[in-house]
Amino acid sequence: MGRTTPHRGRWGEVATQFLLVLTAALFYFLVRGATQGSVEQSEENARSILRLERWMGLDLEVGAQDLVGADDVLVTLSNWVYIWGHWPVLIGALYALHRWRPLDYLRLRNALFVSGAIGMIIYATFPVAPPRLLDPQFRDTVTELSRSYRVFQPPALVNKYAAMPSLHAGWNLLAGIAIIRASRKPFVRAVGVAGPIAMAFAVVSTGNHFVLDVVGGAIVALAGSLVADRWWPRPARAGPPARAGHSTEHGDETEIVDDQPGAAHRHQLRRASLVLHAPRAQMVRPVPKPERH
């Protein structure tokens, strides 16, 4: 059999990662939709959250909606951020990282997987009604003014009582952190900072989440990132690649075999496509010590 060309291998890896992420996303929505709690329990849990917010002085939902509702442009912007600033941003970040920063891609992907699993457990055990379904004083601006959101999340896959935690906000936070880590360009890093903040405001101002839902989403997302990092540690930096046919000795007496970063990255992605583990920066093998006479 002939060797697989780099071009074919690269697109095969892209297809593998795409199917893996798509399968995980569908599983997440199916499980979340199938674990919808009772209306009574969901509303009682939502009132408990609202009471806690009032005690903490964080009941900002009505104020956020009043601020946005005073201007049609602000309402539209909030809806757009909520609708177009989530899945398109996540998909775009995953694609860009996969192409140019494969190790950062794996880090973000694994954090999304782990935090999604944590979120599903909470949705099943602690259902919470969103503000828009709890009280008429909260306005559902997304449903009232747009139909685009149903393209990304069909009603059959939506759990209406999965407000806590807000992974809408939490996953955007993970994407923002990944963007900041991956780029040194000021504009790109500014986008990484502004995106999660805009989403946190949008989920509250559109009546879809309480402020504490956003806090819970950030905690779950960061916990997922921490678990993924401990499960799959960041690889140590390697020295400059050796030229083909030559070896490079380091303090740990290792020799770099693969001197092509692109090929090494694709190898790491293939190894990590189905499991969470720690890929190595490059494939290495021990350099035998010289015999002493």
N, C-alpha and C positions, 0 to 999 in steps of 0.2 A: 504494500500500500504506500502511496506517495504521501509526503508530509502535507499537513493542512497549511494553506497559505496564511500569512499573518492577517490579511484582510478578512478572509473567511472566518478565522479564529476569533477576530475581534467582534464581528457581527454575531457570531454564535454566542459569545459571552454576553453581549448586549441583550440578545433574545432570552438567554437564561435568566439574567437578572430581571428583565421586564416581566417574565412569567412568574418569577418568584414573588416579586413585589405585588403584582396584580392578584395572585392567589392569596397572599396574606391580606390584602385589602378586602377582597370579597369575603374571606373567612371572617374578618373583623366585622363587616357590616351584617353578615348573616347571623353571627352569634349575638351581636348587639341588638338586632331586630327581634331575635327569638327570645331574648331575656327581658322583654319589656315588663315592668312591674305593674301593680294595680294602680288605678287612678287615685284612689283614696290615699294609699301609702305614699305615692309620689308627691301629691299635693301637701301632705303633712310634713314630709321631709323638706319640701321647698319652703314652707312656712317656718320651719325650724332654722333653716339657713338665713331667711330674711330677719328673723328675730335676733340671731347672732350678729348679723351685719349691723342692725340698729344699735345693739349694745356696743359694738366696736366702732360705730360711726362710719361704717363702710357702705351704707345703703345709698348708693349713688345712682342707681338705675333710673329712677324717675328724672333726676337732674340731667343725666346724659341724654335721655330721650327728649327732654324739653329743649336742651341745647341744640340737638340735631334737628328736631322737628320745627324749629323756628325758620329754617331755610331749606327749600326744596333741593338745592345743590348739595347741602350737607347730608340730607337723607339719602340722596342718590349715591354719594361717595361712600357712605357707610355701607350701603347695600352692596356696592361693587367690591369693596374690600372684603366683606364677608363671603361673597360668592366667588369672585375671581382671584382673591388673594390667598386662598387656601390650597386646594388641590393643584391648580396650575403652578403655584409657587413651589410646592413640595416636589412635583414631578420635574419641574425645571431644575431645581437644586440637585435632585438625585442624578439627573442626566448629566449636568455640568460637572459634578464631582466625579461621577463614574468615568467621564471622558478625560478630565484633567487632573483630578486628585483622587485616585482610586481608594487609597487608604481612608481618606476622610469620607468617601462615599460609604464604605463598609461601616464606619463608625456611626454615621447618621442612620443608615438602614437598620442596624442592630438596635440602636436606641429607639427608633420608631416601633420596631417589633416588640421590644420588651415593655415599653410604656403602653402600647396598645393592649398587651395582655393584662397588665395591671388595671387599665381602664375598664376592660370587659368584666373583670371580677367586681369592681366597684359598681358598675351599672347593674349587674345582676343582684347584688346584695343591698344596694342603697339607691333605689330609683328616685330621681328628683325631677319634678316638673319644671320646665323653663318659665321665666316670668310671663311670657306671652300666653301661656296656658293656665296661669295661676290667678290672674286678676285683670279685669278689663282696663285698669289704669295703665297697663303695659301694652304698648302698641307693637304689633308684628309687622314691621315695615317691609321685611323681605317678601312675605306671602302677599301682602297688599299691593306691592308695587313691582314685583318681578316674578317671572316664571323660570328664569334661567337656572335657579338653584336646583330645581327638580331634575335637570339634566345630569347634574353631578351626583345627586343622591335621590334616586327614585323613592316614592313614598313606601313601597314594599320593603325597602332596606333601611328605613329610618325608625329608630326607637325614639318616640316623642318624649320619653321620660328618662333621657340619658344626659341631663344637663351637667351633672357633677361627676367627674371633672370635665372641664372644657378642653378637650384635645384639639379642638379647632385652634385655640390659643396656644396650647402647650406644644403641639407639633410645629407651629410656626416659630415658636421660640427656639426649638431645636434646629430648624432650618436656618434661622438667623445666626445662631451660634456657629453653625457649620460654615456659613458664608463668611463670617468674620475671621474664623480660623484659616480659611482657605485662601484668602486674598489680602494683599497689602494695599490695594488701591483704595484711597479715601472714599470715593463715591460708592464703590461696591460695599465697603464696610458700613457706610452710612445707611445703605439699603438694608443691610443685615440688622442694624439697630432699629431703624424706623418701622420695618415690616411687622415684627412682633408687637410693637406698641400700638400700631394702627389696628391690628387684628384684635388685640385685647380691648380696645375701645369699641370696635365695631360689634363684637359679639354682645356687648352690654347695651349699646345704643340701639341695636335692632330688636331688642327684647328676647334674645335667645339664651342669655346666660346672666346669672348673678355675678357680682364682683368676686365672691368667694369661689364661684365655679372657675373663674380665671386663675385665681390663686391655686386652687386644687389642680388645675391643668398644668400649671408651671411646676408644681411639686412633683406630680406624677411623671411629667416629661423628664425633669432633671434626675429623678430617681431611676427612670429607665436608662438614661444615659450613663449614670454612675454604675448601675448593674452591668450594663453592656461593656463598659470600660474595664471593670474588674474581671469580668468573664473573659474578655478579649482585650488584653493590655495593649497600650500603644507600643509599636515596635521601636527598638532602639535605632538611632540613626547610624547608617553605615558610612564608611569612608568613600572617597571617590572611586568610581568603578574602574576595574582593571581593564587593560586592553585585551582584545581577544588573543588567547594563547598564552597569556601571562598570568601570574598569580600575584596577589598583594597580601603581605603579612600584616596583621594587626596585633594588638596587645593580647587578644585571646587566641592568637595563633589560628586564624581562619583564612580561608582562601575563597574569594568571590568567584563563583562559577559563571553566573549570568551577568554579563556586562551591559545588557540592554534593559534600561528601566521599564520601557513599555512592555517588554515580554515578561519581566519579573512581576509587574503589576497585574498583567492578565493572569499569570499563574496564581497569584494570591487570590484574585477574584474567583477563579475556578475552584480553588480549595475551600473558599469561604462561602460558596453560593448556597449551600444547604445546611451548614452548621455554624454556630457561633464559637469562634476560637481565635487564637492570636496568630495572625500571619506574620511571617518574618519579612524584614525589609528586602532581603535578597536570599537566594539559596546559597548556603555555605557548606563547606566540608572541612574537616580538620586538616591542617598541614602537618605532616609527620615531622617530629623533631629529628634533627640530624643525629646520627649515631656518633657516639664518642669512642675514640680508640685509645 
